[in-house]
Amino acid sequence: MNTKEEIKPKFPTLGEKLKYFRKRSGLSQLELETEINASAGMISRIEKGFINPTKETIQKIIAVIKLSGLEISYLIGELAKPATEEDIQEARNEVRGHFSNKTILAYLLDDRSRMLDISVGFKKLLALDQTAEVAFLGKTMPQIILDPSLGLRKYIETEDFKESLYFAFNRTWDEMNFMIGDPFYTEIVYWIEQEAFLKKIWKEFYEGKSQRVRTEESRTVYFDYQGKKIRMLYTNETLPKFPRFRIVEYTPTNYVIKLLQKFI
């Protein structure tokens, strides 16, 4: 029988992440050692986990391979591991009052694109019972959107479906493309690769051919609700006290507001 320890997801080690970033930068181990004035074989030993680099060595490597703020956090900071259950509960408590408003359409995400809470209004609008809500929570947004068994896809699979996915997953790419080997990122890529269109645009993101500016259209989703096409804008707001989490909130149209008022 598997123990709880044995079934825990495996996250990349510091050495494995450094190896990925080094290779992405186009440097060999020897070239990186030369750049940071390190002894021969040091980078190999770090990447294999035989030695732990000093803080000074890490800072030198970061400067040479030019990591972004998010990438540095993933390498040695808060982003290195997912939020704990305690972190998640604190974030849920923070949004509880806002999410209890029946006219609010929002959900809570963490920095690995996992859905962690859903507003009362959204649950009412999508007719999510407790079983359906539990099925959503903890899953990454690509799976929630793309997995037909979860039931959300039927609401957004309009003629604008591909465009909506493009913009939604553009942000996912920006925030997570460097998390190679992370179990949650691996899950995201799995679901994206189920769709030929998404697989193609994921390649475009990698090649730097995607749109980078957050226009109004890039913050738009079209819902098919009771046979009526509804266009809604959404915002992404980081929780000030808990920056690992963010609220994605939709601005309801007059039609949606009337629907929500029926539930009150």
N, C-alpha and C positions, 0 to 999 in steps of 0.2 A: 504494500500500500504506500502511495506517495505521501510524504509528510508535507506539512504546510510550507516548510522551508524549501523543499524540493520543487514545488510548483510556483514559487515566486518568479515573476518575470526577470530575465537577466538584462541588465543595462550595461552599455559599453563602459569599459574601464577608461581611466584617464589616458593610458597609453594608446588604447585603440582609437580614441577620439583624436589624439595628437597625430597619430598615423594618418587618419583620414584627412585632417586639415593640412598636414605636410604634403601629402600626395596631391591634394587639390591645388596647392600652391605651385606645384611643378618642381619641387626640390627633392633631391635624393637625401638620404640620411647624412651622407658625407658633406653635401653642400650646406645642409642646415647646421651641422656641427661647425663648419668653417665660418658660417655667418655669425654664430653666437660664441665663437672661440671656445668650443667644448672639446673634450678629449675624444679620440677616435673610439667609436663603438657606444658612446653614451646614449645617442638617440635610439639606437637599436635596443639597448637595455631598458630605456624608459618605455618604449612602445610595447615591449614584451612583458612589462610589469616587474622586471627584475629589480629595478631601483625606483625610488620616488624622487622626482626632480625637486630642487629647491624652488622657493618662491621667485628668487632672482632668475633662475634658469627659465621658469615658465614665462616670466615677463619678457625675457629676451626672445623667446620663441614666438610669443604673441606678436611682438613688434615686427618680427621678420615675416611671418606668414599673414599678417594683416587681418586679424579677426575683428568682426563687428562686435558691438556691445552684447547682443544676444548670444553670439557664438562664444564670447568669453564667459558669459554666465553659464552657458551649457557645459563649457569645459571645466571651470573651477568654481562656479558660483551657485546661486539658488536654483537655476534651471537644470543643474546636473542630474537631479532626480525629480520625479513627479511630486506634486504637493501631497502632504500626508493627510490622513483622514481628519486629524485635528485641524489642519489648515483649511480643509474643505468645509468642515462644520462651521468654522468661524466665518468663512465667506458666505455660507448659506444664512447664518444668523444676521449678517450685515444687510442682506437683500430682502429678508423676510417681510418687513413692513411694506416695501415697495411692491414685491411680488404678490402680496395678498390683495392688492387693488384689482378688482375684476375687469377694469378697462385697460390694464397694462398687458401688452403682448411682448414678453421678453423671456430670455433664458440666460443661464449662467454658464460660462465656459472657463476652463483653466488654460494654462499655457501649453497644454498638449491637445487642445481642441476637444476635450471631453465635456459633454453636457452634464452638469451637476445639479441643476435645479431648473424648474419651469414655472412661470407665473400662472396664477389661477386663471387669468383671462385666456392665456394660450391653451391651457388644458381644457377649458370650457369650449373654446372655439373649435379645437380639433377633436373634441369628444374623447379625450384621453381618460380612461379609467385608471385605477391604481395599478393594475397589471401592466397596462400599456406604458404608464409613466415609469415604472420600475424597469421595463425593457429598454427605455431610452437612456436612463441615467447611467453614467459611467462609460458610455460608448462615444466614440469620436464622431464629429459631425459628418465626415464623409460617409461613414457607415449608416448613420441615421438618415441621411438624405438618399443614399443609393440603395440600401437594402429594402427590397419590396416587402419583405415580411414584417417590417416595422410600421408600415402604413403611411409614412409621411410623404413618400414620393408621389403618391397619387394626387396630392394637393398642389404640387409645384411642377408637375410634368405637362406644362403648356408648350406652345410653340416657342416660348422664350427660355425653355429649360436649359439648353446648352449655354446660352449667354449668361444665365444666372449662375450656373456651375463654374463657368470661366472666372467670373469675378470672385465668387466665394472661395475657390481653391487657389486663386492668385494670392490671397492673403495667407492661406495655409502654407503655401510654398515660401512666402517671405519669412514666416515665423518659424518654420520647422524643417526646411530643406536640408539643413546641416545635421539633423539628428539621426544620422545613419546608424542602424543597429538598435535604436531605441524601440522597444516593443510597440509603443503607441504609434510611432511614426511608421513602423513596418505594417501595422494594421491599416493605417490611412492609405499607404501605397497599394496595399492589396485591393482595397475597394476601388481606388482610382483605376487600377489596371483592369477592372472588370468592364470598364466603359472605353471603347475604342477612341471616342472623342476626347475623353479626359486624359487618356494615356498620351494622346497627341499633344494636348496643350501642356501637360506636365513636361514634355520634352521641350516645348517652346519656352517654358519658364526657365528650364535648365540652360537653354541656349541664349537667354536674355532677350527673347523676342516678344515678351508679353508686355501688356500695358501696366505701367507702374503708378499712374496718377489715380487717386481716389475721387473720381467724378461722381456726380449724383447718380448716373446710370449704373455705376459700379456698386452702388449701395441700394440697388433695387431688386426686389424679388417679386415674381408674379405667381399668385396663388390661384388655383382652380377650386373655387368653393361653391358647392351646390350648382355647378354649371355656369357660374359667373367668374370671369377673369378679374382678379383684383390686383392692382399694383400698389406695393407698399415699400416705402423707404425704411432703411434701418440704420442704426448707429451702433458703434462699438465704444463702450466707455469702461476704462480700467477702474477698478475699485481703489479709491485713494489709500485706504488702510491696508489693502491686500492686493498689491500690484500684479500678483500672479494670476489674478482672476479678472474677468471682464463681463459686463452685461451687454448682450446683443438685444436691442429693443426696436420694435417696429412701430411706425406711426400709422395708426389705423385710419382708414378712409371713413367717410360718413356712413357708408353701407355697413362696414365692419362694426362701427360704434353702435349702430342700431341693433346689430346681431348680439353684441355683448350686453346691451341693456336688457335684452330679453332674458339673459341668464341671471341678472341681478334680482 
